[in-house]
Amino acid sequence: MKITDVKTYITQLPGRGPWQFVEVYTDEGLTGLGECTWSAGNFLIQQVVESVKPLVVGQDPANIEEIWQLIYRRHLRIGGRGPVSAAISGIDIALWDIKGKALCVPVYQLLGGPVRESVPLYTHVQDARQDATIDEAIAMALATKADGHQAIKTDPFLDMTTSGRFKGASLVEKLTPAAISYAVEWVSALREALGPDFELMIDAHARFDVASAIAAARALEPLGLTWFEEPVPQESYVALKEFRENTNVAVSVGESLFTRYDFVPIFEERLADFVMPDIAWTGGISELRRIAAMAESYYVPFTPHDAIGPVAIASTFQVCMATPNLYRQECLHNWFDDFATIVTPMFEHHDGAIWPSDRPGIGIELIHEEVERHAVSGHMS
């Protein structure tokens, strides 16, 4: 079997996405599906996928590791992370999908078989910076709990930028005492509504300077957080270490890291209690599996970030089914109905978990008519 083509699709439903999907075609009629969604970077990643296509076409799709290394090593001079590792991700997921289809088994069977009956999820309620009220966050949290979920995450921090618009890690923000007080009020209200045993995480989106992140963590510590996610910008392990040494909250990082190499200092210096790599950015199923194995050897729970698109969710699920040190898989559960309009069959989800099927590969396909109908203008194909 040989690869004959690689195609990308960027599509967006109203209020959702945009998502970027990858399909790898073969001369025997099997097609693999992947995803490398990165919102603002989708067109850049699409160009990288197009540029590496000559390296991939003509290869045997069964040689997943060889193709992974071929693309990664060809870009070491400019760095194999970011757009390059995202492009690898989409292709790698699609190759695993092809292998599962060729052997008529789900991908998790190729990764050693299941170690659990289903994959537990955690999901989101509104963030404070989204102009939501505390009462609105409580209402969504209670509805989410009633739906069977047992863990939620929120960003309780107001926007600290002078522009009034959230800029994520592009601008280091400093929390004011008033903003920290409001975060405590936000999380306290959720804790009271959900009860003392419900799992509650907060996310800082790598936004804050070290001093104010430490102050926020100390103020929130009594509220029994499962973790404080990405408290400081990801570029400095030293900053993360300083936060770690001056707080007593559990820390989760990894959404902003790429490939196993970025995680080495995290494990060696014990900088996090949870790691959350993203399958669509860090190198696909192959790399997600490797990072999970690294985490296992340090007894660090693996809790992959993939709240973006349906293919990322479905392929991450395959890894989670076969990963012993899984905590939970991230999702946006209120997007699932939208997923069902562009992929088929929709994966089974209920009681706060995703459940396996015997469908080969990653188990889903694009509904091409809907993907094309919602195509983002200017996309390559």
C-alpha positions as CSV (number, residue, x, y, z in Angstrom):
1,M,0.0,0.0,0.0
2,K,1.2,3.5,-0.9
3,I,0.1,7.0,0.1
4,T,-1.3,8.9,-2.9
5,D,-2.4,12.2,-1.5
6,V,-2.8,14.3,1.7
7,K,-5.7,16.8,1.9
8,T,-6.7,19.4,4.5
9,Y,-10.1,20.9,5.3
10,I,-10.8,23.9,7.5
11,T,-14.5,24.2,8.6
12,Q,-16.4,26.2,11.1
13,L,-19.9,25.9,12.5
14,P,-21.7,28.9,13.9
15,G,-20.1,29.6,17.3
16,R,-17.8,26.5,17.1
17,G,-14.4,25.8,15.7
18,P,-12.7,26.5,13.3
19,W,-11.4,22.9,13.0
20,Q,-8.7,21.7,10.6
21,F,-8.9,18.1,9.4
22,V,-6.4,16.0,7.5
23,E,-7.1,13.0,5.2
24,V,-4.4,10.7,3.9
25,Y,-5.3,8.7,0.8
26,T,-3.9,5.4,-0.4
27,D,-3.8,3.4,-3.6
28,E,-5.8,0.6,-2.0
29,G,-8.8,2.8,-1.2
30,L,-8.2,3.2,2.5
31,T,-8.4,6.8,3.8
32,G,-7.1,7.9,7.2
33,L,-8.6,10.9,9.1
34,G,-6.6,13.2,11.4
35,E,-6.9,16.7,13.0
36,C,-4.4,19.5,13.6
37,T,-6.7,22.3,14.7
38,W,-5.0,25.4,16.1
39,S,-7.6,28.2,15.6
40,A,-5.6,31.3,14.7
41,G,-2.8,29.1,13.2
42,N,-4.9,26.9,11.0
43,F,-3.8,28.4,7.7
44,L,-0.1,28.3,8.7
45,I,-0.3,24.7,9.6
46,Q,-2.2,24.0,6.4
47,Q,0.7,25.4,4.5
48,V,3.1,23.2,6.5
49,V,1.1,20.1,5.6
50,E,1.1,21.1,2.0
51,S,4.9,21.6,2.1
52,V,5.6,18.1,3.6
53,K,3.3,16.3,1.2
54,P,6.2,15.4,-1.1
55,L,7.8,13.6,1.8
56,V,4.7,11.6,2.5
57,V,3.3,10.7,-0.9
58,G,4.7,7.4,-2.1
59,Q,5.4,6.1,1.5
60,D,3.9,3.0,2.9
61,P,1.3,4.2,5.4
62,A,2.2,1.3,7.7
63,N,5.5,2.9,8.5
64,I,4.1,5.5,10.9
65,E,7.3,6.0,12.9
66,E,9.5,6.4,9.9
67,I,7.2,9.1,8.5
68,W,7.0,10.9,11.8
69,Q,10.8,11.0,12.1
70,L,11.2,12.0,8.4
71,I,9.1,15.1,8.8
72,Y,10.4,16.0,12.2
73,R,14.1,15.6,11.4
74,R,13.8,17.5,8.2
75,H,12.7,20.6,10.2
76,L,15.2,20.5,13.1
77,R,17.1,23.5,11.8
78,I,14.1,25.7,12.3
79,G,12.5,23.7,15.1
80,G,10.2,20.7,14.9
81,R,7.7,22.2,17.4
82,G,4.6,24.3,16.9
83,P,3.3,24.4,13.3
84,V,5.6,21.5,12.3
85,S,4.6,19.2,15.2
86,A,0.9,20.1,14.5
87,A,1.3,19.1,10.9
88,I,2.9,15.9,12.0
89,S,0.0,15.4,14.4
90,G,-2.7,15.5,11.7
91,I,-0.8,13.1,9.4
92,D,0.2,10.7,12.2
93,I,-3.4,10.4,13.5
94,A,-4.5,9.6,9.9
95,L,-1.9,6.9,9.5
96,W,-2.9,5.2,12.7
97,D,-6.5,5.4,11.4
98,I,-5.4,3.6,8.2
99,K,-3.5,1.0,10.1
100,G,-6.6,0.2,12.3
101,K,-8.8,0.0,9.3
102,A,-6.3,-2.3,7.4
103,L,-6.2,-4.6,10.4
104,C,-10.0,-4.2,11.2
105,V,-9.4,-3.2,14.8
106,P,-9.7,0.0,16.9
107,V,-6.5,1.9,17.3
108,Y,-6.5,1.2,21.1
109,Q,-6.1,-2.5,20.3
110,L,-2.9,-1.6,18.4
111,L,-1.6,0.3,21.5
112,G,-1.8,-2.7,23.7
113,G,-5.5,-3.1,24.3
114,P,-7.9,-1.5,26.8
115,V,-7.0,-1.0,30.5
116,R,-10.4,0.4,31.3
117,E,-14.1,0.1,30.3
118,S,-14.5,3.7,29.3
119,V,-12.6,7.0,29.4
120,P,-13.6,9.5,32.1
121,L,-14.0,13.1,31.1
122,Y,-13.7,16.5,32.6
123,T,-15.5,19.5,31.0
124,H,-15.9,23.3,31.3
125,V,-18.2,25.9,32.6
126,Q,-18.0,29.6,31.7
127,D,-14.9,31.6,32.4
128,A,-15.0,34.9,34.3
129,R,-13.4,36.8,31.4
130,Q,-16.3,35.7,29.1
131,D,-18.6,38.3,30.7
132,A,-20.5,35.5,32.5
133,T,-21.9,36.0,35.9
134,I,-21.2,33.8,38.9
135,D,-24.9,32.7,38.9
136,E,-24.6,31.7,35.2
137,A,-21.5,29.6,36.0
138,I,-23.2,27.9,38.9
139,A,-26.3,27.1,36.7
140,M,-24.1,25.5,34.1
141,A,-22.0,23.6,36.7
142,L,-25.1,22.2,38.3
143,A,-26.5,21.2,34.9
144,T,-23.2,19.6,34.0
145,K,-23.1,17.6,37.3
146,A,-26.7,16.5,36.7
147,D,-25.7,15.2,33.2
148,G,-23.3,12.8,34.9
149,H,-20.0,14.7,34.8
150,Q,-17.9,14.5,38.0
151,A,-15.2,17.1,37.2
152,I,-15.2,20.6,35.7
153,K,-12.7,23.4,34.9
154,T,-13.1,27.2,34.8
155,D,-10.9,30.3,34.4
156,P,-12.0,32.5,37.3
157,F,-9.7,35.4,36.5
158,L,-10.9,38.6,34.9
159,D,-9.1,40.0,32.0
160,M,-6.1,42.2,33.1
161,T,-5.2,43.6,29.7
162,T,-5.5,47.3,29.0
163,S,-7.4,46.6,25.8
164,G,-10.1,44.8,27.7
165,R,-9.6,41.7,25.4
166,F,-8.2,38.4,26.5
167,K,-4.9,37.8,24.8
168,G,-3.8,34.5,26.3
169,A,-0.1,33.9,26.5
170,S,0.7,36.7,24.1
171,L,0.7,39.2,27.0
172,V,1.9,38.6,30.6
173,E,-0.8,40.0,32.9
174,K,-0.6,41.0,36.5
175,L,-3.5,40.1,38.8
176,T,-4.8,42.9,41.0
177,P,-5.9,42.2,44.6
178,A,-9.5,42.9,43.4
179,A,-9.2,40.3,40.6
180,I,-7.9,37.7,43.0
181,S,-10.7,38.4,45.4
182,Y,-13.2,38.0,42.6
183,A,-11.6,34.7,41.6
184,V,-12.0,33.5,45.2
185,E,-15.6,34.5,45.1
186,W,-16.1,32.7,41.8
187,V,-14.5,29.4,42.8
188,S,-16.1,29.5,46.3
189,A,-19.5,29.8,44.8
190,L,-18.9,26.8,42.5
191,R,-17.4,24.8,45.4
192,E,-20.5,25.5,47.6
193,A,-22.9,24.6,44.8
194,L,-21.1,21.4,43.7
195,G,-20.1,20.1,47.1
196,P,-16.8,19.3,48.8
197,D,-16.1,16.1,46.8
198,F,-16.7,17.3,43.3
199,E,-13.5,17.7,41.3
200,L,-12.9,21.4,40.4
201,M,-9.9,22.7,38.4
202,I,-9.0,26.2,37.5
203,D,-7.1,27.4,34.4
204,A,-4.9,30.6,34.2
205,H,-4.2,30.1,30.5
206,A,-0.5,30.8,31.0
207,R,-1.3,34.5,31.5
208,F,0.2,35.8,34.7
209,D,3.5,37.0,36.2
210,V,5.0,34.8,38.9
211,A,4.2,37.0,41.9
212,S,0.5,37.5,41.2
213,A,0.1,33.9,40.2
214,I,1.5,32.8,43.5
215,A,-0.8,35.2,45.4
216,A,-3.8,33.8,43.5
217,A,-2.8,30.2,44.3
218,R,-2.4,31.0,48.0
219,A,-5.8,32.6,48.1
220,L,-7.5,29.7,46.3
221,E,-5.7,26.9,48.1
222,P,-8.4,26.4,50.8
223,L,-11.0,25.6,48.2
224,G,-9.7,22.1,47.4
225,L,-8.7,22.5,43.8
226,T,-7.8,19.4,41.8
227,W,-5.2,21.6,40.0
228,F,-4.2,25.1,39.1
229,E,-3.4,25.0,35.3
230,E,-0.7,26.9,33.5
231,P,-0.2,29.6,36.1
232,V,2.6,31.3,34.3
233,P,3.7,31.6,30.6
234,Q,5.2,28.4,29.3
235,E,8.5,29.8,28.0
236,S,10.2,29.7,31.4
237,Y,10.7,26.5,33.4
238,V,12.4,28.7,36.0
239,A,9.2,30.8,36.5
240,L,7.2,27.6,36.8
241,K,9.6,26.3,39.4
242,E,9.4,29.5,41.4
243,F,5.6,29.2,41.4
244,R,5.9,25.5,42.4
245,E,8.2,26.2,45.3
246,N,6.0,28.9,46.8
247,T,2.6,27.3,46.6
248,N,0.8,24.2,47.8
249,V,-1.7,23.7,45.0
250,A,-1.4,20.9,42.5
251,V,-0.1,22.1,39.1
252,S,-1.1,21.0,35.6
253,V,0.9,21.9,32.5
254,G,1.5,20.7,28.9
255,E,-1.1,22.3,26.7
256,S,1.5,24.8,25.5
257,L,4.4,22.3,25.2
258,F,5.3,20.4,22.1
259,T,6.8,16.9,21.6
260,R,8.3,14.7,24.4
261,Y,11.4,16.9,24.5
262,D,9.6,19.8,26.0
263,F,8.3,17.6,28.8
264,V,11.7,16.3,29.9
265,P,12.4,19.2,32.4
266,I,8.8,18.9,33.7
267,F,9.4,15.4,34.8
268,E,13.1,15.7,35.8
269,E,12.5,18.7,38.0
270,R,9.0,17.7,39.2
271,L,7.4,20.8,37.9
272,A,3.9,19.5,37.6
273,D,1.4,17.1,39.2
274,F,-0.5,16.5,36.0
275,V,0.6,16.7,32.3
276,M,-1.8,17.6,29.5
277,P,-0.3,17.3,26.0
278,D,-2.6,18.0,23.0
279,I,-2.8,15.3,20.4
280,A,-3.3,17.8,17.6
281,W,-0.2,19.9,18.4
282,T,2.4,17.7,19.9
283,G,2.8,15.0,17.4
284,G,-0.3,12.9,17.1
285,I,-1.1,9.5,18.5
286,S,2.6,8.4,18.4
287,E,3.8,11.3,20.5
288,L,0.9,11.4,22.9
289,R,1.6,7.7,23.7
290,R,5.2,8.4,24.3
291,I,4.6,11.4,26.6
292,A,2.0,9.3,28.6
293,A,4.7,6.6,29.0
294,M,7.2,9.2,30.2
295,A,4.7,10.5,32.8
296,E,3.9,7.0,34.0
297,S,7.6,6.4,34.8
298,Y,7.5,9.4,37.1
299,Y,4.1,8.5,38.5
300,V,2.5,11.6,37.1
301,P,-1.1,11.4,35.9
302,F,-1.8,11.9,32.2
303,T,-4.8,14.1,31.4
304,P,-4.7,15.1,27.7
305,H,-5.8,18.5,26.5
306,D,-8.1,18.2,23.4
307,A,-11.1,20.4,23.9
308,I,-11.1,21.5,20.2
309,G,-12.4,19.2,17.5
310,P,-14.2,15.8,17.1
311,V,-11.3,13.9,15.5
312,A,-8.9,15.1,18.2
313,I,-11.3,13.9,20.9
314,A,-11.9,10.5,19.1
315,S,-8.2,9.9,18.5
316,T,-7.1,10.9,22.0
317,F,-9.8,8.5,23.4
318,Q,-8.0,5.7,21.6
319,V,-4.8,6.5,23.5
320,C,-6.6,7.0,26.8
321,M,-8.2,3.5,26.5
322,A,-4.8,1.9,26.6
323,T,-3.0,4.3,29.0
324,P,-2.6,3.1,32.6
325,N,-1.9,6.5,34.2
326,L,-4.8,8.4,32.8
327,Y,-6.6,10.9,35.1
328,R,-9.3,12.3,32.8
329,Q,-9.6,13.4,29.1
330,E,-10.6,17.0,28.5
331,C,-13.7,17.9,26.5
332,L,-16.3,20.6,25.8
333,H,-19.3,18.4,26.3
334,N,-21.7,21.1,25.0
335,W,-20.0,20.9,21.6
336,F,-20.8,17.2,21.1
337,D,-24.1,17.7,19.4
338,D,-22.3,20.0,16.9
339,F,-19.6,17.3,16.3
340,A,-22.4,15.0,15.3
341,T,-23.3,17.2,12.3
342,I,-19.8,16.9,10.7
343,V,-18.6,13.4,11.7
344,T,-20.2,10.0,11.6
345,P,-20.9,7.9,13.6
346,M,-20.7,10.0,16.7
347,F,-18.8,8.4,19.5
348,E,-20.8,7.1,22.4
349,H,-20.8,9.4,25.4
350,H,-22.8,9.3,28.6
351,D,-22.3,9.4,32.4
352,G,-19.3,11.7,32.1
353,A,-17.3,9.3,29.9
354,I,-16.7,8.2,26.3
355,W,-17.3,4.5,25.6
356,P,-15.5,2.2,23.1
357,S,-16.9,0.6,20.0
358,D,-15.5,-2.1,17.8
359,R,-15.2,0.3,14.8
360,P,-11.8,0.1,13.2
361,G,-9.2,2.9,13.3
362,I,-10.3,6.0,15.3
363,G,-13.9,5.0,14.6
364,I,-15.3,8.1,12.8
365,E,-15.4,9.6,9.3
366,L,-16.0,13.2,8.0
367,I,-19.4,14.0,6.6
368,H,-17.8,15.7,3.6
369,E,-20.9,17.5,2.4
370,E,-21.2,19.3,5.8
371,V,-17.5,20.0,6.1
372,E,-17.5,21.6,2.6
373,R,-20.7,23.5,3.3
374,H,-19.1,25.1,6.4
375,A,-15.6,25.5,4.8
376,V,-13.7,28.5,5.8
377,S,-13.0,30.8,2.8
378,G,-9.6,30.3,1.2
379,H,-8.9,26.8,2.5
380,M,-6.7,24.4,0.5
381,S,-8.0,21.0,-0.5
